[in-house]
Amino acid sequence: MARAGTTRNPLVIAATALTLVAAGAAGWGGWQRYDAAHDDAASYAQARDDALAAGEQAVQNMNTLDHRTLEKGLDSWEQSTTGDLHRQLVDGRDAFAEQIVAAKTVSTAKVLSGAVTELDERAGRAGVMVALRVTVTAPEGRPAVKESRMLGTLTRTSEGWKLSALGQAPVGSTAG
């Protein structure tokens, strides 16, 4: 007569082993997910991407203006900016509008590429360089196309990243 309990059922052994492997895999996967969710590199990358997207859009906005929809364009400029740059645009809006209406120009910008040159999340500041193709069409003549690089400083506001400074990127000499 065979003794009960001395021999194990192979199905029970396999099920126990599979349960242990599944529990281990679930624990490892959970730890990996927790670690990724609390990774500073992921947070920094997201902040960089947000700053770049906002910077590219703001620089494009600042280089696009149509005399036929002037108020909308100038509003876009103001919505894209903050700080001293914003105050300069607001203060000079009427004089600038008169110039654009008199010239009857249409400028459109297309972002060719962009990069974040610096990012300080704690201070809420970032720098961007954006390459653009700007087409200016006057009432007479053919459209003028110019490619340029702009350097912008962004400041994080309650509404997101906004331009606080904008200027042409210097063009260096390659002559030696």
C-alpha positions in Angstrom: 0.0 0.0 0.0 1.4 3.4 -1.0 1.7 6.2 1.5 -0.4 9.3 0.8 1.4 12.6 0.6 4.9 11.3 -0.2 4.5 11.6 -4.0 3.7 15.0 -5.5 1.4 15.6 -8.4 3.5 17.1 -11.3 0.6 19.4 -12.3 0.7 21.0 -8.8 4.4 21.5 -9.0 4.2 23.1 -12.5 1.3 25.4 -11.4 3.3 26.5 -8.3 6.4 27.2 -10.4 4.4 29.2 -12.9 2.7 31.1 -10.1 6.1 32.1 -8.6 7.5 33.1 -12.0 4.3 35.2 -12.8 4.5 36.9 -9.3 8.2 37.7 -9.9 7.5 39.1 -13.3 4.7 41.2 -12.0 6.8 42.6 -9.2 9.7 43.4 -11.5 7.3 45.1 -14.1 5.7 47.1 -11.3 9.0 48.3 -10.0 10.2 49.2 -13.6 6.9 51.2 -14.1 7.3 53.0 -10.7 10.9 53.8 -11.5 10.1 55.2 -14.9 7.2 57.3 -13.6 9.5 58.9 -11.0 12.5 59.3 -13.3 13.8 62.9 -13.4 15.1 62.3 -17.0 11.6 61.6 -18.2 10.3 64.8 -16.5 13.1 66.8 -18.0 12.6 65.4 -21.4 8.9 66.4 -21.3 9.7 69.9 -20.1 12.2 70.2 -22.9 9.7 69.0 -25.5 7.0 71.4 -24.2 9.4 74.4 -24.3 10.6 73.5 -27.8 7.0 73.2 -29.1 6.0 76.5 -27.5 9.1 78.2 -28.7 8.8 77.1 -32.3 5.1 78.2 -32.4 5.8 81.6 -30.7 8.7 82.3 -33.1 6.6 81.3 -36.1 3.8 83.6 -34.7 6.2 86.5 -34.4 7.2 86.2 -38.0 3.7 85.8 -39.5 1.5 88.9 -40.1 -1.1 89.7 -42.7 -2.3 93.3 -43.2 -5.8 92.0 -44.0 -6.1 90.3 -40.6 -3.8 92.6 -38.7 -5.6 92.6 -35.3 -5.7 88.8 -35.2 -2.0 88.7 -36.0 -1.0 91.3 -33.4 -3.2 89.5 -30.8 -1.2 86.3 -31.6 2.0 88.2 -31.1 0.8 89.4 -27.7 -0.5 86.0 -26.7 2.9 84.4 -27.5 5.0 86.8 -25.4 5.5 87.9 -21.8 7.7 90.4 -19.8 9.5 93.3 -21.5 8.9 91.9 -25.0 5.2 91.8 -24.4 5.2 95.3 -23.0 7.1 96.6 -26.1 4.6 95.0 -28.4 1.6 96.4 -26.5 3.1 99.9 -26.3 4.1 100.0 -30.0 1.1 98.2 -31.4 -0.7 101.3 -32.9 2.4 102.6 -34.6 3.4 99.2 -35.9 -0.2 98.6 -37.2 -0.1 101.9 -39.1 3.2 100.8 -40.8 1.8 97.4 -41.8 -1.4 98.8 -43.1 0.5 101.4 -45.2 2.9 98.7 -46.6 0.1 96.2 -47.3 2.5 93.3 -46.7 1.8 89.7 -45.8 4.5 87.6 -44.1 4.3 83.9 -43.4 6.8 81.8 -41.6 7.5 78.1 -41.6 9.6 76.5 -39.0 12.4 74.4 -40.6 14.0 73.1 -37.3 14.4 74.0 -33.7 16.3 73.1 -30.6 16.3 73.9 -27.0 19.7 75.6 -26.2 19.2 75.7 -22.4 16.5 74.7 -19.9 16.2 75.6 -16.2 13.0 74.1 -15.0 13.4 75.5 -11.5 13.8 79.1 -12.7 11.1 78.5 -15.4 13.5 79.7 -18.2 14.5 78.2 -21.5 16.4 79.1 -24.6 15.5 78.1 -28.1 17.1 78.4 -31.6 14.6 78.2 -34.4 15.4 78.1 -38.1 12.7 79.7 -40.3 11.7 80.3 -43.8 9.9 83.6 -44.0 8.1 84.7 -47.2 7.1 88.4 -47.4 4.7 89.4 -50.1 4.2 93.1 -51.0 1.3 94.4 -53.2 3.8 94.8 -56.1 6.4 92.4 -57.1 7.3 88.8 -56.3 7.4 87.3 -52.9 10.8 87.6 -51.1 11.9 84.4 -49.3 14.5 84.6 -46.5 15.8 81.9 -44.3 16.9 82.9 -40.8 17.8 81.6 -37.4 16.2 83.2 -34.4 17.3 82.9 -30.7 14.5 83.1 -28.2 14.3 83.2 -24.4 11.2 81.5 -23.0 9.7 82.1 -19.6 7.2 79.7 -18.0 4.0 81.4 -17.1 0.7 80.1 -15.7 -0.4 79.8 -19.3 2.7 77.8 -20.4 6.0 78.8 -22.0 6.1 82.3 -23.7 8.7 84.3 -25.4 10.3 86.9 -23.2 13.1 87.9 -25.7 13.7 87.3 -29.4 16.5 88.2 -31.8 18.5 87.1 -34.8 21.1 84.4 -34.1 24.6 85.7 -35.0 26.1 84.2 -38.1 29.7 83.2 -37.5 32.6 83.5 -40.0 34.1 80.3 -41.2 37.2 82.1 -42.7 40.3 81.2 -40.8 
